[in-house]
């Protein structure tokens, strides 16, 4: 609170500090007004605020009163404005995680910032690959029979599952995945799986394979 007040009228906690205060970014200490005073980020209007030791100041010509609210009695950028700032400053994977957490917390966010429906960094990476290679956008995390599949192109009846080692690296998981794939195949779907390594190191080959499968 003191950090924001020190920056003058119209200042607001912002960026990663606002993300921590809203709960969409992991905090380094238990949530409290004091928790956000560690390396605080504060946004001020172009006419206000001077340099302050120990405070990261962002000057903005676009911050308007409707994008500032109070949380724990601290002036802070709204969830939507916070996400806009984080999208410009965080790596894609960290921003996607913050967006998913904002959705989970049911924070009010602008329609243009609505999450992409993914549940993990690996799933977000797959959607980014599809965009990068201009593939048709699949549906994410949809129900097929008794299963929720990672991605699906309904018209082509193609399902893609992305496998991280943490959840798919055991013998039991291997057996369960194959039984699941068989049941989906019997429902008339083609099921293909890609690993984290393939999405990271062989993304071009993955895109070529998907394009061919979508042409069938």
Secondary structure, DSSP 4 states (H G I P E B T S, - for coil): -HHHHHT-TT-EE-HHHHHHHHTSS--SS-SSGGGGGSS-EEEEETTS----TT-EEEEESS--GGGEEEETTEEEE-HHHHHHHHHHHS-HHHHHHHHHHHHHTT----GGG---S--SHHHHHHHHHHHHTTPPPPEEEEEETTEEEEEEETTTTEEEEEE-HHHH-SHHHHHHHHHHHHHHHHTT-EEEEEEHHHHHH-HHHHHHHHHHHHH-
